[in-house]
Amino acid sequence: SESPWRVGLRVASDSGSAPPALSIPLPSGSLYYLLDDFNHKHEHAVIAGSNHLRYSSTHRVAREGRGTWQYIRDKCKSMT
C-alpha cells in the first residue's frame, strides 16, 4: 500500500537526553509552518512517501517577488 509523506520532528539536543523523535503523516498537497522560535529549538525533515517526489524548502525571511510561496508553488507546478 501507499505510504503518506511525513514530517520528522525532534528536539535539538547535544546532551542526548531529548525525548523520542516524532514522524507525522500528512496528506498530499499539505504544507507546514514552524511557529515563532520552534525552528531554533527543534530539527525537522521531510520524509517522502512511496511513489512520490517531494519538494522541500526552508525560508527564514519572507520576501517579495521570486522568494514568495506563490512563486515557488508556481515554479513547482510548471515542472510537473
C-alpha positions in Angstrom: 0.0 0.0 0.0 1.0 3.6 -0.5 2.5 5.4 2.5 2.0 9.2 3.0 4.8 11.7 3.2 5.8 12.7 6.7 7.5 15.5 8.6 10.0 14.2 11.2 10.5 16.4 14.3 12.8 16.2 17.2 14.2 18.5 20.0 17.7 19.7 19.1 19.9 18.5 22.0 23.6 18.0 22.5 23.1 16.1 25.7 21.4 13.0 24.3 18.6 13.2 26.8 16.0 14.6 24.3 12.6 12.9 24.0 12.0 10.5 21.1 11.5 12.0 17.6 8.1 12.2 16.0 7.1 11.2 12.5 3.8 12.9 11.5 2.0 11.7 8.3 0.5 14.4 6.1 -1.9 14.2 3.2 -0.7 15.0 -0.3 -0.7 18.7 -1.1 -0.2 19.7 2.6 2.4 22.2 3.8 3.6 23.0 7.3 4.9 26.1 9.1 7.1 26.2 12.2 5.8 28.9 14.5 7.9 31.5 16.4 11.2 30.1 17.5 10.2 26.4 17.1 12.9 26.0 14.4 15.6 27.3 16.8 14.9 24.5 19.3 13.9 21.6 17.1 15.1 19.8 14.0 12.8 18.8 11.2 13.0 16.8 8.0 10.7 16.0 5.1 10.3 12.2 4.5 9.0 11.3 1.1 6.2 8.8 0.9 6.1 5.9 -1.5 5.9 6.5 -5.2 6.1 10.3 -4.9 8.6 13.1 -5.3 8.5 15.7 -2.6 9.9 19.2 -2.7 11.2 20.7 0.5 12.2 24.3 1.0 13.0 26.2 4.2 12.7 30.0 4.3 13.6 32.1 7.2 12.7 35.6 5.8 9.6 36.5 3.9 10.5 38.2 0.6 8.6 39.6 -2.3 9.0 38.5 -5.9 11.0 35.4 -6.6 11.2 34.3 -3.0 7.5 34.0 -2.2 5.5 30.9 -1.6 3.3 31.7 -4.7 6.4 31.9 -6.9 7.8 28.7 -5.6 4.5 26.9 -5.9 4.0 28.1 -9.5 7.6 27.0 -10.3 7.0 23.5 -8.9 3.7 23.2 -10.8 5.4 24.2 -14.1 7.8 21.3 -13.7 5.2 18.6 -13.3 
